[in-house]
Amino acid sequence: MHGVTSSSRTWWRVGPALAERGYRVLAVDLRGHGASPRTEAGLSIADLAADVAETVAAELGVIPPKSRQPTVELLVGHSLGALVTLHLVGADPGFARGLALEEPPGSSSIDWAALAAGIEADTRLATTDPAALGRDLEASNPTWPPGEAERRVADLADCDGQAIAAALRAGVPFDLPTLLAAAPLPTLMLLAEEALGSNLTGLDRKAAIEALPHGATRVLPAGHSVHREALDAWLAALDAWVAADG
């Protein structure tokens, strides 16, 4: 599950790498993102989690929620997707066997008004001058691999920027430590370095790490989009955790 204003495209390198490790990989487009329908409402974490449960049911032929056997082996979520992941397993612990949470945001670690304004500006530019936005992304993200900026521009052009910005301004109520504490599954939390642009900082970070009851935390040398900037380290951390957890 991708982050805000992103899409299933973001996993274009992660998906094949997981498939090589024996997983069947399903990457979703959350409501208002990618190829999913645009919407004026229904962008709460609970709404997005319900959509994912329905998608898994349709694609894998299972019957969530409240299934007796785990539905999927591993749920992977980045940023907003990490919050959706936690909501899913909080409502139905049998939904998955394990979680990989990349950069779940802290509620006080982000300037939500500034984020909303940035989303409106970036999604507008993605449709009016995508080449300029692509150049800006390449310049500000020198560690991204070739082709990443173009995919990011496409994500921004596809998402419903105005509805997403409005939802952020209305408030995104969540308590990350509570969500983590309620996740009764083996969990790997992959965090960026605070100095490089993590969205989980200060007291938010401390509380989240302390609240993780059944998991491990790894800090990787990257900014918020760890899988874009440090894929090898991301995969190595996942491999080591899976091997240790059995």
C-alpha positions in Angstrom: 0.0 0.0 0.0 1.5 3.3 -1.2 1.7 6.7 0.4 -0.4 9.8 -0.2 -0.4 11.1 -3.8 1.4 8.0 -4.9 0.1 4.7 -6.5 1.0 1.1 -7.1 3.7 2.4 -9.5 5.9 3.2 -6.5 6.5 -0.5 -6.1 7.9 -1.0 -9.6 11.2 -2.3 -8.2 10.0 -3.7 -4.8 7.3 -5.9 -6.4 9.6 -7.9 -8.7 12.1 -8.2 -5.9 9.5 -9.7 -3.6 8.2 -12.0 -6.4 11.8 -13.3 -6.8 11.6 -14.2 -3.1 8.5 -16.4 -3.7 5.7 -14.0 -2.9 2.7 -13.4 -5.1 2.5 -9.6 -5.0 -0.6 -7.4 -5.2 -0.1 -3.6 -5.2 -3.2 -1.5 -4.8 -4.2 2.0 -5.8 -5.9 3.5 -2.8 -9.1 5.5 -3.4 -8.4 8.8 -5.1 -5.1 7.6 -6.3 -3.7 5.9 -9.5 -6.3 4.0 -11.4 -8.9 3.9 -8.6 -11.9 6.2 -8.8 -11.6 9.8 -7.9 -13.7 10.9 -5.0 -15.0 13.9 -3.1 -15.3 11.9 0.2 -14.4 8.6 1.8 -10.7 9.3 2.2 -10.5 8.3 5.9 -8.1 5.6 6.9 -11.0 3.4 7.7 -12.5 3.9 4.3 -9.2 3.1 2.6 -8.7 0.0 4.7 -12.2 -1.2 3.7 -11.3 -0.8 0.1 -8.2 -2.8 0.4 -10.0 -5.6 2.2 -12.5 -5.7 -0.7 -9.7 -5.7 -3.3 -7.9 -8.6 -1.6 -11.2 -10.6 -1.4 -11.7 -10.1 -5.1 -8.1 -10.8 -6.2 -7.3 -13.7 -3.9 -10.7 -15.3 -3.4 -10.8 -15.0 0.4 -13.5 -13.6 2.7 -12.1 -10.8 4.9 -12.6 -9.5 7.4 -12.7 -11.9 10.4 -11.2 -14.8 8.4 -9.9 -17.6 10.6 -6.7 -18.1 8.6 -4.4 -15.2 7.7 -5.3 -13.8 4.3 -1.8 -12.6 3.2 1.7 -13.5 4.4 3.0 -10.0 4.5 1.3 -6.5 4.4 3.7 -3.8 3.2 2.7 -0.1 3.7 4.5 3.1 3.1 3.5 6.3 5.0 -0.3 6.6 4.6 -0.3 3.0 3.4 1.4 2.0 6.7 -1.6 3.6 8.6 -4.0 1.7 6.4 -2.1 -1.5 7.1 -2.3 -1.0 10.9 -6.1 -0.2 10.7 -6.6 -3.4 8.7 -5.0 -5.7 11.2 -6.4 -3.8 14.2 -9.9 -4.5 12.9 -9.0 -8.1 11.8 -5.8 -9.6 13.3 -6.3 -12.6 11.0 -5.9 -10.5 7.9 -2.1 -11.1 7.7 0.8 -13.0 9.2 3.2 -10.1 9.3 3.7 -6.4 8.6 6.4 -4.3 7.0 5.7 -0.6 7.8 7.8 2.0 6.0 7.8 5.5 7.5 4.4 5.6 9.2 3.9 9.3 9.9 3.8 11.0 13.3 0.7 13.1 13.9 2.8 16.0 15.1 5.8 15.4 12.8 4.1 16.9 9.8 2.8 20.4 9.0 -0.5 19.2 7.5 -1.6 22.6 6.1 1.7 22.9 4.3 1.5 19.3 3.0 -2.0 20.0 1.7 -0.8 23.2 -0.1 2.1 21.3 -1.6 -0.1 18.6 -2.9 -2.4 21.1 -4.6 0.6 22.8 -6.2 2.3 19.6 -7.3 -0.8 17.9 -8.7 -1.6 21.1 -10.7 2.0 21.3 -12.1 1.9 17.6 -13.0 -0.9 18.3 -15.5 0.2 21.8 -16.6 4.0 21.4 -16.9 5.0 17.8 -16.2 8.4 18.3 -17.7 9.3 21.1 -15.3 8.0 19.1 -12.3 10.1 16.1 -13.4 13.2 18.2 -13.6 12.5 19.6 -10.1 12.1 16.1 -8.7 15.3 14.9 -10.3 17.2 17.8 -8.9 15.8 17.5 -5.4 16.2 13.7 -5.3 19.6 12.8 -6.7 19.5 9.3 -5.2 16.4 8.3 -7.1 17.0 5.7 -10.0 16.4 6.7 -13.6 12.7 6.7 -14.4 11.6 7.3 -10.8 10.8 11.0 -11.4 8.6 10.2 -14.4 6.6 7.7 -12.4 6.2 10.2 -9.6 4.9 12.9 -12.0 2.4 10.3 -13.4 1.3 9.5 -9.8 0.7 13.2 -9.1 -1.2 13.7 -12.3 -3.4 10.7 -11.6 -4.4 11.4 -8.0 -7.3 13.6 -6.9 -5.1 16.3 -5.4 -7.9 18.7 -4.4 -9.9 16.0 -2.6 -6.8 14.7 -0.8 -5.7 18.2 0.2 -9.2 18.9 1.5 -9.2 15.7 3.6 -5.8 16.7 5.1 -7.1 20.1 6.0 -10.1 18.6 7.6 -7.9 16.6 9.8 -6.4 13.1 9.8 -7.2 11.7 13.2 -4.8 8.9 14.2 -2.7 7.8 17.1 0.3 5.9 15.8 1.5 4.5 19.1 -2.1 3.2 19.8 -2.3 1.6 16.3 1.1 -0.1 16.8 0.3 -1.3 20.2 -2.9 -2.9 18.9 -1.1 -4.8 16.1 -0.7 -8.3 17.4 1.6 -9.4 14.6 5.3 -9.7 13.9 6.2 -6.2 12.6 9.2 -4.6 10.9 9.2 -0.8 11.0 11.6 0.7 8.4 12.4 4.4 9.2 14.3 7.1 7.4 16.9 9.2 9.2 15.4 12.2 10.8 18.1 14.5 9.3 17.2 13.2 5.8 13.5 13.9 5.9 11.7 11.3 8.0 8.0 11.9 8.7 8.4 10.3 12.1 10.5 12.5 14.3 11.2 13.5 17.9 8.8 12.4 20.5 6.5 10.9 17.8 9.4 8.6 16.9 10.3 7.7 20.4 6.6 6.8 21.3 6.2 4.7 18.1 9.3 2.7 18.7 8.3 2.1 22.3 4.8 1.1 21.4 5.7 -1.6 18.9 5.0 -4.8 20.9 5.9 -7.6 18.5 8.4 -6.1 16.2 11.8 -4.6 15.2 12.8 -1.1 14.0 15.5 -0.4 11.5 16.7 3.1 10.6 18.0 3.2 7.0 20.2 5.9 5.3 17.4 7.6 3.3 14.6 10.1 3.4 10.9 9.5 3.7 10.7 7.4 0.5 13.1 4.7 1.7 12.2 2.2 -1.0 13.0 4.8 -3.7 16.3 6.0 -2.2 17.8 2.9 -0.6 16.1 -0.2 -2.1 19.1 -2.6 -1.4 19.1 -1.6 2.3 15.3 -1.9 2.4 15.3 -5.4 1.0 18.3 -6.5 3.2 16.5 -5.3 6.3 13.3 -7.2 5.2 15.3 -10.4 4.4 17.1 -10.4 7.8 13.9 -9.8 9.7 12.0 -12.6 7.8 14.9 -15.0 8.4 15.1 -14.1 12.1 11.3 -14.2 12.6 11.0 -17.5 10.7 
